[in-house]
Amino acid sequence: MNLKKLGLATALAVSVSTTAIAEEQVVNFYNWSDYIAPEILEKFTAETGIKVNYDVYDSNEVLEAKLMSGGSGYDVVVPTGSFLERQVQAGIYAEIDRGQLSNYGNLDTVLMEKIARHDDGNKHNVPYAWGTIGLGYNVDMLKERLGEMPVDTLDLIFKPEIAAKLKDCGITVLDSPAEVVSIALNYLGLDPNSEKKADLKQATALLKSVRDSYGKFNSSTYISDLANGDTCVALGYNGDVLQAQGRAEEAGQGINVGYSIPKEGTLVWFDLLAVPSDAPHKEAAHKLIDFILKGESAASISNYAYYAVANKAAEPMVLEEVLNNPGIYPSDAVKENLFTQNAHTAKFDRLLTRAWTGIKTGR
């Protein structure tokens, strides 16, 4: 190689190296709202020099729409298991390079086996957090309207005569058709993962029968609504409700927020870290994931968001009131009554979307 060519090759090598270094200085993270302690991202940047561009969403459907359109620009996203399952089939995600994850051994192998139902061999995901969908409620508002009625039942939102008594103080339901309909199916004694038209029709009829008593379909604002006393019951994610409970206590306005896992059974979900196939900064993405896998980081997530984490190294650092809270880390007996959600076929999703539109509009 002559000197001119050598110089050019060297220049190109330096250019590529410089580009790679520049790419590693940023990671685009798309996550659920109120789902990570800000100091975790600050510590990550301080330790690695990589800036985190952090955006939030409030439903799997929003995330999926961005990913399916391609070119989202995100490096790390956090889909729920059933959504990741079908997105993997669509080639949305790159395989996780475990060789870049020094903290991968911190993960709970028992929970990893359950998650593998969504992703064979867990090739495309790393667990972030898990929890249940249940009932957040204003203790005093419910007692005033329902007396001593048990609060661990979906009758609160699915029985028309009971829901009607709560209409004035507000009922909020997640704006998440796949999850809400599966819970309704289970409540009716049907397979929560059924794709039969007749079963969907029954679940739709149930939800329409109580639609007039519902104030909102929303997957994020119910946190502040519960904390401020602006809604009396919400079908929501356990950690969100417990965040509302904490905010209400801090405000000191005498608003008592509770959370119950319905006795009829409900959905247990797993939110998973994944790297889109077209992620522009895959190396930085793996560095962020590995940082989140540290015991200290995972514990901070559990303590901040009030969700369980599948990280054994985190347990000694999880606050006692979080670790011993049955709404966050439920007993084995309660776990037996929980179900996971399978990925839906595209055909059923179209039917579900039409049904959900009808439910929300009351038509």
SELUMPA-487846 format. One record per residue (C-alpha): chain; z, x, y; residue in one letter. Coordinates in Angstrom, 2 decimals, padded with zeros to 5 digits, always signed. Layout:
SELUMPA-487846
marke chaine = A&Z = Z&X = X&Y = Y&residu = A
...
end
This chain:
SELUMPA-487846
marke chaine = A&Z = +000.00&X = +000.00&Y = +000.00&residu = M
marke chaine = A&Z = -000.98&X = +001.48&Y = +003.38&residu = N
marke chaine = A&Z = +001.51&X = +001.73&Y = +006.21&residu = L
marke chaine = A&Z = -000.07&X = -001.15&Y = +008.13&residu = K
marke chaine = A&Z = +000.24&X = -003.45&Y = +005.12&residu = K
marke chaine = A&Z = +003.74&X = -002.16&Y = +004.42&residu = L
marke chaine = A&Z = +004.73&X = -002.92&Y = +007.99&residu = G
marke chaine = A&Z = +003.29&X = -006.40&Y = +007.72&residu = L
marke chaine = A&Z = +005.05&X = -007.02&Y = +004.41&residu = A
marke chaine = A&Z = +008.32&X = -005.81&Y = +005.88&residu = T
marke chaine = A&Z = +007.88&X = -008.02&Y = +008.90&residu = A
marke chaine = A&Z = +007.16&X = -011.01&Y = +006.67&residu = L
marke chaine = A&Z = +010.20&X = -010.25&Y = +004.53&residu = A
marke chaine = A&Z = +012.39&X = -010.04&Y = +007.60&residu = V
marke chaine = A&Z = +010.85&X = -013.28&Y = +008.89&residu = S
marke chaine = A&Z = +011.50&X = -015.11&Y = +005.60&residu = V
marke chaine = A&Z = +015.02&X = -013.69&Y = +005.43&residu = S
marke chaine = A&Z = +015.71&X = -014.71&Y = +009.01&residu = T
marke chaine = A&Z = +014.36&X = -018.20&Y = +008.32&residu = T
marke chaine = A&Z = +016.56&X = -018.53&Y = +005.23&residu = A
marke chaine = A&Z = +019.61&X = -017.45&Y = +007.22&residu = I
marke chaine = A&Z = +018.72&X = -019.89&Y = +009.98&residu = A
marke chaine = A&Z = +018.34&X = -022.71&Y = +007.46&residu = E
marke chaine = A&Z = +021.78&X = -022.00&Y = +006.06&residu = E
marke chaine = A&Z = +023.39&X = -022.52&Y = +009.46&residu = Q
marke chaine = A&Z = +023.13&X = -026.32&Y = +009.31&residu = V
marke chaine = A&Z = +023.69&X = -029.06&Y = +006.73&residu = V
marke chaine = A&Z = +022.87&X = -032.72&Y = +007.29&residu = N
marke chaine = A&Z = +025.53&X = -034.91&Y = +005.68&residu = F
marke chaine = A&Z = +025.07&X = -038.70&Y = +005.35&residu = Y
marke chaine = A&Z = +028.25&X = -040.45&Y = +004.23&residu = N
marke chaine = A&Z = +030.11&X = -043.74&Y = +004.31&residu = W
marke chaine = A&Z = +032.05&X = -044.59&Y = +007.48&residu = S
marke chaine = A&Z = +035.72&X = -043.51&Y = +007.70&residu = D
marke chaine = A&Z = +035.40&X = -041.51&Y = +004.50&residu = Y
marke chaine = A&Z = +036.32&X = -037.90&Y = +005.28&residu = I
marke chaine = A&Z = +039.00&X = -036.16&Y = +007.31&residu = A
marke chaine = A&Z = +037.28&X = -034.52&Y = +010.32&residu = P
marke chaine = A&Z = +039.24&X = -031.31&Y = +009.81&residu = E
marke chaine = A&Z = +037.50&X = -030.74&Y = +006.46&residu = I
marke chaine = A&Z = +034.14&X = -030.38&Y = +008.20&residu = L
marke chaine = A&Z = +035.70&X = -028.26&Y = +010.94&residu = E
marke chaine = A&Z = +037.23&X = -025.93&Y = +008.35&residu = K
marke chaine = A&Z = +033.93&X = -025.72&Y = +006.49&residu = F
marke chaine = A&Z = +032.11&X = -024.65&Y = +009.64&residu = T
marke chaine = A&Z = +034.84&X = -022.16&Y = +010.55&residu = A
marke chaine = A&Z = +034.71&X = -020.62&Y = +007.07&residu = E
marke chaine = A&Z = +030.94&X = -020.56&Y = +006.55&residu = T
marke chaine = A&Z = +029.41&X = -020.68&Y = +010.02&residu = G
marke chaine = A&Z = +027.35&X = -023.68&Y = +008.89&residu = I
marke chaine = A&Z = +027.23&X = -026.57&Y = +011.35&residu = K
marke chaine = A&Z = +027.55&X = -030.07&Y = +009.86&residu = V
marke chaine = A&Z = +025.42&X = -032.85&Y = +011.31&residu = N
marke chaine = A&Z = +027.34&X = -035.92&Y = +010.18&residu = Y
marke chaine = A&Z = +025.93&X = -039.47&Y = +010.09&residu = D
marke chaine = A&Z = +027.42&X = -042.60&Y = +008.55&residu = V
marke chaine = A&Z = +026.24&X = -045.82&Y = +006.90&residu = Y
marke chaine = A&Z = +028.05&X = -048.88&Y = +005.56&residu = D
marke chaine = A&Z = +026.03&X = -049.99&Y = +002.53&residu = S
marke chaine = A&Z = +024.15&X = -048.52&Y = -000.42&residu = N
marke chaine = A&Z = +021.14&X = -050.57&Y = +000.57&residu = E
marke chaine = A&Z = +020.91&X = -048.78&Y = +003.93&residu = V
marke chaine = A&Z = +021.13&X = -045.38&Y = +002.24&residu = L
marke chaine = A&Z = +018.55&X = -046.34&Y = -000.39&residu = E
marke chaine = A&Z = +016.06&X = -047.56&Y = +002.18&residu = A
marke chaine = A&Z = +016.20&X = -044.19&Y = +003.97&residu = K
marke chaine = A&Z = +015.88&X = -042.18&Y = +000.76&residu = L
marke chaine = A&Z = +013.07&X = -044.25&Y = -000.76&residu = M
marke chaine = A&Z = +010.96&X = -043.92&Y = +002.38&residu = S
marke chaine = A&Z = +011.08&X = -040.13&Y = +001.99&residu = G
marke chaine = A&Z = +011.68&X = -037.39&Y = +004.53&residu = G
marke chaine = A&Z = +015.19&X = -038.55&Y = +005.44&residu = S
marke chaine = A&Z = +016.14&X = -035.01&Y = +006.45&residu = G
marke chaine = A&Z = +019.54&X = -035.29&Y = +004.78&residu = Y
marke chaine = A&Z = +020.94&X = -032.55&Y = +002.57&residu = D
marke chaine = A&Z = +023.98&X = -034.30&Y = +001.07&residu = V
marke chaine = A&Z = +024.37&X = -038.04&Y = +000.54&residu = V
marke chaine = A&Z = +026.99&X = -040.18&Y = -001.21&residu = V
marke chaine = A&Z = +025.48&X = -043.02&Y = -003.28&residu = P
marke chaine = A&Z = +027.53&X = -045.24&Y = -005.58&residu = T
marke chaine = A&Z = +026.96&X = -044.72&Y = -009.31&residu = G
marke chaine = A&Z = +024.65&X = -047.64&Y = -010.07&residu = S
marke chaine = A&Z = +022.44&X = -046.82&Y = -007.10&residu = F
marke chaine = A&Z = +022.30&X = -043.14&Y = -008.00&residu = L
marke chaine = A&Z = +021.33&X = -044.18&Y = -011.53&residu = E
marke chaine = A&Z = +018.06&X = -045.79&Y = -010.49&residu = R
marke chaine = A&Z = +017.42&X = -043.31&Y = -007.70&residu = Q
marke chaine = A&Z = +017.53&X = -040.50&Y = -010.26&residu = V
marke chaine = A&Z = +014.92&X = -042.38&Y = -012.27&residu = Q
marke chaine = A&Z = +012.77&X = -042.51&Y = -009.13&residu = A
marke chaine = A&Z = +013.04&X = -038.74&Y = -008.67&residu = G
marke chaine = A&Z = +015.03&X = -039.00&Y = -005.46&residu = I
marke chaine = A&Z = +017.52&X = -036.21&Y = -006.26&residu = Y
marke chaine = A&Z = +017.41&X = -032.54&Y = -007.10&residu = A
marke chaine = A&Z = +019.49&X = -031.24&Y = -010.00&residu = E
marke chaine = A&Z = +022.84&X = -029.78&Y = -009.00&residu = I
marke chaine = A&Z = +023.00&X = -026.00&Y = -009.48&residu = D
marke chaine = A&Z = +026.49&X = -025.61&Y = -010.95&residu = R
marke chaine = A&Z = +026.11&X = -021.85&Y = -010.71&residu = G
marke chaine = A&Z = +026.62&X = -022.24&Y = -006.96&residu = Q
marke chaine = A&Z = +029.79&X = -024.32&Y = -007.41&residu = L
marke chaine = A&Z = +032.80&X = -022.09&Y = -008.05&residu = S
marke chaine = A&Z = +035.15&X = -025.10&Y = -007.87&residu = N
marke chaine = A&Z = +033.31&X = -027.32&Y = -010.35&residu = Y
marke chaine = A&Z = +036.05&X = -026.77&Y = -012.94&residu = G
marke chaine = A&Z = +038.49&X = -028.77&Y = -010.78&residu = N
marke chaine = A&Z = +036.83&X = -032.04&Y = -011.82&residu = L
marke chaine = A&Z = +038.48&X = -034.61&Y = -014.12&residu = D
marke chaine = A&Z = +036.51&X = -034.46&Y = -017.38&residu = T
marke chaine = A&Z = +037.61&X = -037.95&Y = -018.50&residu = V
marke chaine = A&Z = +036.19&X = -039.56&Y = -015.37&residu = L
marke chaine = A&Z = +033.11&X = -037.35&Y = -015.62&residu = M
marke chaine = A&Z = +032.36&X = -038.94&Y = -018.99&residu = E
marke chaine = A&Z = +032.41&X = -042.39&Y = -017.39&residu = K
marke chaine = A&Z = +030.18&X = -041.26&Y = -014.55&residu = I
marke chaine = A&Z = +027.69&X = -039.82&Y = -017.05&residu = A
marke chaine = A&Z = +026.74&X = -043.43&Y = -017.88&residu = R
marke chaine = A&Z = +024.94&X = -043.41&Y = -014.55&residu = H
marke chaine = A&Z = +023.53&X = -039.88&Y = -014.81&residu = D
marke chaine = A&Z = +023.09&X = -038.34&Y = -018.25&residu = D
marke chaine = A&Z = +024.87&X = -035.00&Y = -018.30&residu = G
marke chaine = A&Z = +025.84&X = -035.45&Y = -014.65&residu = N
marke chaine = A&Z = +022.86&X = -033.32&Y = -013.72&residu = K
marke chaine = A&Z = +022.31&X = -034.86&Y = -010.28&residu = H
marke chaine = A&Z = +025.80&X = -035.64&Y = -009.02&residu = N
marke chaine = A&Z = +029.26&X = -034.34&Y = -008.23&residu = V
marke chaine = A&Z = +032.10&X = -036.92&Y = -007.96&residu = P
marke chaine = A&Z = +033.38&X = -037.59&Y = -004.45&residu = Y
marke chaine = A&Z = +035.83&X = -040.50&Y = -004.79&residu = A
marke chaine = A&Z = +036.38&X = -043.66&Y = -006.79&residu = W
marke chaine = A&Z = +038.12&X = -046.97&Y = -006.38&residu = G
marke chaine = A&Z = +038.01&X = -050.73&Y = -006.69&residu = T
marke chaine = A&Z = +036.80&X = -053.73&Y = -004.76&residu = I
marke chaine = A&Z = +039.64&X = -056.15&Y = -004.14&residu = G
marke chaine = A&Z = +041.36&X = -058.37&Y = -001.64&residu = L
marke chaine = A&Z = +042.69&X = -057.16&Y = +001.68&residu = G
marke chaine = A&Z = +044.85&X = -059.76&Y = +003.33&residu = Y
marke chaine = A&Z = +047.19&X = -060.53&Y = +006.19&residu = N
marke chaine = A&Z = +050.50&X = -061.25&Y = +004.44&residu = V
marke chaine = A&Z = +051.89&X = -063.61&Y = +007.07&residu = D
marke chaine = A&Z = +048.67&X = -065.54&Y = +007.71&residu = M
marke chaine = A&Z = +048.23&X = -066.26&Y = +004.00&residu = L
marke chaine = A&Z = +051.83&X = -067.28&Y = +003.53&residu = K
marke chaine = A&Z = +051.61&X = -069.62&Y = +006.51&residu = E
marke chaine = A&Z = +048.54&X = -071.35&Y = +005.09&residu = R
marke chaine = A&Z = +049.04&X = -071.07&Y = +001.34&residu = L
marke chaine = A&Z = +052.79&X = -070.82&Y = +000.88&residu = G
marke chaine = A&Z = +053.83&X = -068.80&Y = -002.18&residu = E
marke chaine = A&Z = +050.42&X = -068.84&Y = -003.83&residu = M
marke chaine = A&Z = +049.64&X = -065.57&Y = -005.69&residu = P
marke chaine = A&Z = +047.43&X = -063.21&Y = -003.72&residu = V
marke chaine = A&Z = +045.99&X = -061.30&Y = -006.68&residu = D
marke chaine = A&Z = +043.30&X = -063.88&Y = -007.40&residu = T
marke chaine = A&Z = +039.71&X = -064.39&Y = -006.32&residu = L
marke chaine = A&Z = +040.53&X = -068.08&Y = -005.94&residu = D
marke chaine = A&Z = +041.33&X = -067.12&Y = -002.33&residu = L
marke chaine = A&Z = +037.65&X = -066.68&Y = -001.57&residu = I
marke chaine = A&Z = +035.86&X = -068.47&Y = -004.42&residu = F
marke chaine = A&Z = +037.65&X = -071.84&Y = -004.61&residu = K
marke chaine = A&Z = +036.34&X = -074.12&Y = -001.86&residu = P
marke chaine = A&Z = +039.59&X = -076.01&Y = -001.36&residu = E
marke chaine = A&Z = +041.57&X = -072.79&Y = -000.95&residu = I
marke chaine = A&Z = +038.98&X = -070.90&Y = +001.12&residu = A
marke chaine = A&Z = +038.81&X = -073.87&Y = +003.50&residu = A
marke chaine = A&Z = +042.47&X = -073.36&Y = +004.35&residu = K
marke chaine = A&Z = +041.67&X = -069.81&Y = +005.45&residu = L
marke chaine = A&Z = +038.55&X = -070.60&Y = +007.48&residu = K
marke chaine = A&Z = +040.42&X = -070.72&Y = +010.77&residu = D
marke chaine = A&Z = +041.89&X = -067.21&Y = +010.42&residu = C
marke chaine = A&Z = +038.76&X = -065.64&Y = +008.98&residu = G
marke chaine = A&Z = +037.30&X = -064.58&Y = +005.62&residu = I
marke chaine = A&Z = +035.13&X = -061.46&Y = +005.46&residu = T
marke chaine = A&Z = +032.96&X = -060.59&Y = +002.48&residu = V
marke chaine = A&Z = +031.16&X = -057.30&Y = +001.88&residu = L
marke chaine = A&Z = +027.52&X = -057.34&Y = +002.89&residu = D
marke chaine = A&Z = +026.65&X = -055.90&Y = -000.50&residu = S
marke chaine = A&Z = +024.73&X = -058.32&Y = -002.73&residu = P
marke chaine = A&Z = +024.82&X = -056.27&Y = -005.93&residu = A
marke chaine = A&Z = +028.59&X = -055.81&Y = -005.80&residu = E
marke chaine = A&Z = +029.59&X = -059.26&Y = -004.59&residu = V
marke chaine = A&Z = +027.35&X = -061.09&Y = -007.05&residu = V
marke chaine = A&Z = +028.61&X = -058.99&Y = -009.97&residu = S
marke chaine = A&Z = +032.20&X = -059.90&Y = -009.03&residu = I
marke chaine = A&Z = +031.21&X = -063.57&Y = -008.77&residu = A
marke chaine = A&Z = +029.55&X = -063.42&Y = -012.20&residu = L
marke chaine = A&Z = +032.66&X = -061.89&Y = -013.73&residu = N
marke chaine = A&Z = +034.83&X = -064.55&Y = -012.06&residu = Y
marke chaine = A&Z = +032.67&X = -067.22&Y = -013.72&residu = L
marke chaine = A&Z = +033.21&X = -065.60&Y = -017.12&residu = G
marke chaine = A&Z = +029.65&X = -064.26&Y = -017.23&residu = L
marke chaine = A&Z = +028.40&X = -060.73&Y = -017.79&residu = D
marke chaine = A&Z = +028.83&X = -058.99&Y = -014.41&residu = P
marke chaine = A&Z = +025.67&X = -056.99&Y = -015.12&residu = N
marke chaine = A&Z = +023.60&X = -059.99&Y = -016.21&residu = S
marke chaine = A&Z = +020.06&X = -060.25&Y = -014.90&residu = E
marke chaine = A&Z = +019.48&X = -063.74&Y = -016.28&residu = K
marke chaine = A&Z = +018.06&X = -066.14&Y = -013.71&residu = K
marke chaine = A&Z = +020.43&X = -068.87&Y = -014.90&residu = A
marke chaine = A&Z = +023.46&X = -066.63&Y = -014.35&residu = D
marke chaine = A&Z = +022.30&X = -065.58&Y = -010.89&residu = L
marke chaine = A&Z = +021.81&X = -069.25&Y = -010.08&residu = K
marke chaine = A&Z = +025.44&X = -069.98&Y = -011.05&residu = Q
marke chaine = A&Z = +026.78&X = -067.10&Y = -008.96&residu = A
marke chaine = A&Z = +024.63&X = -068.18&Y = -006.01&residu = T
marke chaine = A&Z = +025.90&X = -071.75&Y = -006.30&residu = A
marke chaine = A&Z = +029.49&X = -070.49&Y = -006.33&residu = L
marke chaine = A&Z = +029.02&X = -068.42&Y = -003.19&residu = L
marke chaine = A&Z = +027.16&X = -071.19&Y = -001.39&residu = K
marke chaine = A&Z = +029.99&X = -073.61&Y = -002.19&residu = S
marke chaine = A&Z = +032.38&X = -071.49&Y = -000.10&residu = V
marke chaine = A&Z = +029.90&X = -070.13&Y = +002.44&residu = R
marke chaine = A&Z = +031.07&X = -072.46&Y = +005.20&residu = D
marke chaine = A&Z = +034.54&X = -070.89&Y = +005.04&residu = S
marke chaine = A&Z = +033.26&X = -067.31&Y = +005.43&residu = Y
marke chaine = A&Z = +033.36&X = -065.80&Y = +008.89&residu = G
marke chaine = A&Z = +031.53&X = -062.51&Y = +008.30&residu = K
marke chaine = A&Z = +029.44&X = -060.56&Y = +005.84&residu = F
marke chaine = A&Z = +030.20&X = -056.97&Y = +006.81&residu = N
marke chaine = A&Z = +030.99&X = -053.70&Y = +005.06&residu = S
marke chaine = A&Z = +032.82&X = -051.81&Y = +007.79&residu = S
marke chaine = A&Z = +034.31&X = -053.85&Y = +010.64&residu = T
marke chaine = A&Z = +036.80&X = -055.59&Y = +008.36&residu = Y
marke chaine = A&Z = +038.94&X = -052.44&Y = +008.55&residu = I
marke chaine = A&Z = +039.68&X = -052.95&Y = +012.25&residu = S
marke chaine = A&Z = +039.68&X = -056.75&Y = +011.87&residu = D
marke chaine = A&Z = +042.46&X = -056.57&Y = +009.29&residu = L
marke chaine = A&Z = +044.40&X = -054.00&Y = +011.30&residu = A
marke chaine = A&Z = +044.15&X = -056.10&Y = +014.47&residu = N
marke chaine = A&Z = +044.91&X = -059.44&Y = +012.82&residu = G
marke chaine = A&Z = +041.38&X = -060.74&Y = +013.45&residu = D
marke chaine = A&Z = +040.76&X = -061.75&Y = +009.83&residu = T
marke chaine = A&Z = +043.16&X = -063.02&Y = +007.19&residu = C
marke chaine = A&Z = +041.37&X = -061.99&Y = +004.00&residu = V
marke chaine = A&Z = +038.54&X = -059.61&Y = +003.14&residu = A
marke chaine = A&Z = +036.76&X = -058.75&Y = -000.07&residu = L
marke chaine = A&Z = +036.48&X = -055.02&Y = +000.45&residu = G
marke chaine = A&Z = +036.93&X = -051.48&Y = -000.80&residu = Y
marke chaine = A&Z = +040.52&X = -050.55&Y = -001.60&residu = N
marke chaine = A&Z = +040.59&X = -047.46&Y = +000.61&residu = G
marke chaine = A&Z = +039.21&X = -049.37&Y = +003.59&residu = D
marke chaine = A&Z = +041.94&X = -051.99&Y = +003.25&residu = V
marke chaine = A&Z = +044.64&X = -049.35&Y = +002.92&residu = L
marke chaine = A&Z = +043.29&X = -047.60&Y = +006.01&residu = Q
marke chaine = A&Z = +043.64&X = -050.92&Y = +007.82&residu = A
marke chaine = A&Z = +047.19&X = -051.18&Y = +006.53&residu = Q
marke chaine = A&Z = +048.01&X = -047.73&Y = +007.90&residu = G
marke chaine = A&Z = +046.46&X = -048.49&Y = +011.28&residu = R
marke chaine = A&Z = +048.39&X = -051.75&Y = +011.53&residu = A
marke chaine = A&Z = +051.67&X = -049.96&Y = +010.79&residu = E
marke chaine = A&Z = +050.91&X = -047.29&Y = +013.39&residu = E
marke chaine = A&Z = +050.14&X = -049.93&Y = +016.03&residu = A
marke chaine = A&Z = +053.56&X = -051.51&Y = +015.49&residu = G
marke chaine = A&Z = +052.37&X = -055.03&Y = +016.34&residu = Q
marke chaine = A&Z = +053.99&X = -056.62&Y = +013.30&residu = G
marke chaine = A&Z = +050.71&X = -057.10&Y = +011.42&residu = I
marke chaine = A&Z = +051.32&X = -056.79&Y = +007.66&residu = N
marke chaine = A&Z = +048.25&X = -055.92&Y = +005.60&residu = V
marke chaine = A&Z = +048.30&X = -056.00&Y = +001.79&residu = G
marke chaine = A&Z = +045.83&X = -055.15&Y = -000.98&residu = Y
marke chaine = A&Z = +045.52&X = -056.66&Y = -004.44&residu = S
marke chaine = A&Z = +043.29&X = -056.00&Y = -007.43&residu = I
marke chaine = A&Z = +042.20&X = -059.45&Y = -008.66&residu = P
marke chaine = A&Z = +043.71&X = -060.50&Y = -011.97&residu = K
marke chaine = A&Z = +040.31&X = -061.89&Y = -013.02&residu = E
marke chaine = A&Z = +038.98&X = -058.34&Y = -013.01&residu = G
marke chaine = A&Z = +036.81&X = -056.51&Y = -010.52&residu = T
marke chaine = A&Z = +034.38&X = -053.68&Y = -010.05&residu = L
marke chaine = A&Z = +035.40&X = -050.03&Y = -010.31&residu = V
marke chaine = A&Z = +032.98&X = -047.77&Y = -008.50&residu = W
marke chaine = A&Z = +032.28&X = -044.08&Y = -008.23&residu = F
marke chaine = A&Z = +030.81&X = -042.52&Y = -005.09&residu = D
marke chaine = A&Z = +028.92&X = -039.35&Y = -005.86&residu = L
marke chaine = A&Z = +027.69&X = -036.35&Y = -003.90&residu = L
marke chaine = A&Z = +023.97&X = -035.79&Y = -004.38&residu = A
marke chaine = A&Z = +021.22&X = -033.62&Y = -002.92&residu = V
marke chaine = A&Z = +017.88&X = -035.31&Y = -002.11&residu = P
marke chaine = A&Z = +014.87&X = -033.62&Y = -003.69&residu = S
marke chaine = A&Z = +013.37&X = -033.03&Y = -000.24&residu = D
marke chaine = A&Z = +016.61&X = -031.77&Y = +001.33&residu = A
marke chaine = A&Z = +015.69&X = -029.05&Y = +003.87&residu = P
marke chaine = A&Z = +018.89&X = -027.01&Y = +003.34&residu = H
marke chaine = A&Z = +019.72&X = -027.06&Y = -000.38&residu = K
marke chaine = A&Z = +021.75&X = -023.84&Y = -000.37&residu = E
marke chaine = A&Z = +023.91&X = -025.06&Y = +002.50&residu = A
marke chaine = A&Z = +024.25&X = -028.40&Y = +000.68&residu = A
marke chaine = A&Z = +025.72&X = -026.66&Y = -002.35&residu = H
marke chaine = A&Z = +028.11&X = -024.71&Y = -000.14&residu = K
marke chaine = A&Z = +029.36&X = -027.95&Y = +001.42&residu = L
marke chaine = A&Z = +029.76&X = -029.61&Y = -002.00&residu = I
marke chaine = A&Z = +031.68&X = -026.61&Y = -003.31&residu = D
marke chaine = A&Z = +033.96&X = -026.72&Y = -000.28&residu = F
marke chaine = A&Z = +034.66&X = -030.41&Y = -000.89&residu = I
marke chaine = A&Z = +035.54&X = -029.56&Y = -004.50&residu = L
marke chaine = A&Z = +038.42&X = -027.37&Y = -003.40&residu = K
marke chaine = A&Z = +041.75&X = -028.94&Y = -004.34&residu = G
marke chaine = A&Z = +042.90&X = -028.87&Y = -000.72&residu = E
marke chaine = A&Z = +039.71&X = -030.57&Y = +000.53&residu = S
marke chaine = A&Z = +039.75&X = -033.27&Y = -002.15&residu = A
marke chaine = A&Z = +043.42&X = -034.00&Y = -001.46&residu = A
marke chaine = A&Z = +042.66&X = -034.33&Y = +002.24&residu = S
marke chaine = A&Z = +039.96&X = -036.90&Y = +001.42&residu = I
marke chaine = A&Z = +042.39&X = -038.93&Y = -000.70&residu = S
marke chaine = A&Z = +045.17&X = -038.72&Y = +001.90&residu = N
marke chaine = A&Z = +042.84&X = -039.66&Y = +004.76&residu = Y
marke chaine = A&Z = +040.62&X = -042.32&Y = +003.19&residu = A
marke chaine = A&Z = +043.16&X = -043.72&Y = +000.69&residu = Y
marke chaine = A&Z = +040.77&X = -043.41&Y = -002.24&residu = Y
marke chaine = A&Z = +041.32&X = -041.71&Y = -005.57&residu = A
marke chaine = A&Z = +039.51&X = -038.44&Y = -006.25&residu = V
marke chaine = A&Z = +038.38&X = -037.11&Y = -009.62&residu = A
marke chaine = A&Z = +039.82&X = -033.68&Y = -008.88&residu = N
marke chaine = A&Z = +042.71&X = -032.35&Y = -010.94&residu = K
marke chaine = A&Z = +043.38&X = -029.48&Y = -008.54&residu = A
marke chaine = A&Z = +043.97&X = -032.00&Y = -005.74&residu = A
marke chaine = A&Z = +046.81&X = -033.93&Y = -007.39&residu = E
marke chaine = A&Z = +049.68&X = -031.59&Y = -006.36&residu = P
marke chaine = A&Z = +048.57&X = -031.94&Y = -002.72&residu = M
marke chaine = A&Z = +048.00&X = -035.71&Y = -002.66&residu = V
marke chaine = A&Z = +050.75&X = -037.48&Y = -000.75&residu = L
marke chaine = A&Z = +053.30&X = -039.19&Y = -003.00&residu = E
marke chaine = A&Z = +052.76&X = -042.56&Y = -001.33&residu = E
marke chaine = A&Z = +049.03&X = -042.27&Y = -002.08&residu = V
marke chaine = A&Z = +049.31&X = -040.96&Y = -005.63&residu = L
marke chaine = A&Z = +051.89&X = -043.60&Y = -006.56&residu = N
marke chaine = A&Z = +050.09&X = -046.49&Y = -004.87&residu = N
marke chaine = A&Z = +048.69&X = -048.80&Y = -007.61&residu = P
marke chaine = A&Z = +046.00&X = -049.97&Y = -005.22&residu = G
marke chaine = A&Z = +044.62&X = -046.42&Y = -005.13&residu = I
marke chaine = A&Z = +045.52&X = -045.00&Y = -008.54&residu = Y
marke chaine = A&Z = +045.88&X = -048.17&Y = -010.70&residu = P
marke chaine = A&Z = +047.80&X = -048.35&Y = -013.97&residu = S
marke chaine = A&Z = +046.06&X = -048.08&Y = -017.34&residu = D
marke chaine = A&Z = +046.67&X = -051.80&Y = -017.92&residu = A
marke chaine = A&Z = +044.83&X = -052.71&Y = -014.72&residu = V
marke chaine = A&Z = +042.04&X = -050.26&Y = -015.49&residu = K
marke chaine = A&Z = +041.30&X = -052.14&Y = -018.71&residu = E
marke chaine = A&Z = +040.29&X = -055.17&Y = -016.66&residu = N
marke chaine = A&Z = +037.84&X = -053.27&Y = -014.46&residu = L
marke chaine = A&Z = +034.09&X = -053.10&Y = -015.03&residu = F
marke chaine = A&Z = +031.35&X = -050.74&Y = -013.88&residu = T
marke chaine = A&Z = +028.06&X = -051.84&Y = -012.41&residu = Q
marke chaine = A&Z = +024.75&X = -050.91&Y = -013.98&residu = N
marke chaine = A&Z = +021.59&X = -050.20&Y = -012.06&residu = A
marke chaine = A&Z = +019.42&X = -053.27&Y = -011.56&residu = H
marke chaine = A&Z = +015.74&X = -053.54&Y = -012.33&residu = T
marke chaine = A&Z = +013.38&X = -053.83&Y = -009.36&residu = A
marke chaine = A&Z = +012.44&X = -057.35&Y = -010.47&residu = K
marke chaine = A&Z = +016.06&X = -058.51&Y = -010.45&residu = F
marke chaine = A&Z = +016.71&X = -056.83&Y = -007.11&residu = D
marke chaine = A&Z = +013.97&X = -058.93&Y = -005.54&residu = R
marke chaine = A&Z = +015.57&X = -062.08&Y = -006.92&residu = L
marke chaine = A&Z = +018.99&X = -060.89&Y = -005.77&residu = L
marke chaine = A&Z = +017.77&X = -060.14&Y = -002.24&residu = T
marke chaine = A&Z = +016.28&X = -063.61&Y = -001.90&residu = R
marke chaine = A&Z = +019.45&X = -065.21&Y = -003.28&residu = A
marke chaine = A&Z = +021.64&X = -063.17&Y = -000.92&residu = W
marke chaine = A&Z = +019.58&X = -064.17&Y = +002.09&residu = T
marke chaine = A&Z = +020.06&X = -067.79&Y = +001.09&residu = G
marke chaine = A&Z = +023.80&X = -067.31&Y = +000.67&residu = I
marke chaine = A&Z = +024.22&X = -065.67&Y = +004.07&residu = K
marke chaine = A&Z = +022.15&X = -068.23&Y = +005.90&residu = T
marke chaine = A&Z = +023.65&X = -071.12&Y = +003.96&residu = G
marke chaine = A&Z = +020.21&X = -072.37&Y = +002.88&residu = R
end
